[in-house]
Amino acid sequence: MAAKRAGFIAALGILVSSVSVGQSPAVGSGLMATGSVTSQPIGHYEFCQTNPKECSIRSRDRGPLIVNDALLAKISAVNLAVNQAVKPRNDIDIYGKEEVWVYPDNGEGDCEDYVLEKRRRLHAAGISFSNLLITVVRKPDGEGHAILTVRTDRGDLILDNLNDEVRLWSHTPYRFLKRQATTHTGQWVSLRDENNLLVGAVKK
């Protein structure tokens, strides 16, 4: 595991971004290109009704998180720890309905619940919410899926309950749809189509 993590960190080392703060980065920069404000997923909207303080945080976008090897290791460790701690179970089986976004305090949950827990732990470790962005994608089979994007100066990193290895967004098989805004935890922005052209061109 240590060797694998070291390899991940080394691979990211060549992908340091030079994107200016406040700009939507060009494809190929290591950061996703964002679009305009878009609709909030219904599950997140209902989560916000229950947790209004978490969805009303406004902040200045100071740019991607500056990381070192120790912080990258922490991000990787949180992804693995939550994946191992939470038992996968869908909302219908747990709550009898779909799109219930909650912290998996009972030890089980679906993709959104993994994301919320990883976001909570990384924020407690000192990472700003502006760089911890819940992201909605579509899997190759067409099913919707939620992942956590950690915005860093080495690229947008993806934490996924379906993969214990943290990856750059462009090294995943997903079609990227929308994610939380960097300046408001209750607001969402679209992810531009050119992101998906890049993902499709990357050899998996």
Buried (B, 14 or more C-beta within 10 A) or exposed (E): EEEEBEEBBEEBEEBEBEBEEEEEBEBEBBBBBBBEEBEBBEBBBBBBEEBEEBBEEEBEBEBBBEBEEEBBBBBBBBBBBBBEEBEBBEBEEBEEEEBBBBBBEEEBBBBBBBBBBBBBBBBEEEBBBBBBBBBBBBBEEEEEBBBBBBBBBBBBBBBBBBBBBBBBBBBBBBBBBBBBBBBBBBBBBBBBEEBBEBBEEEEE
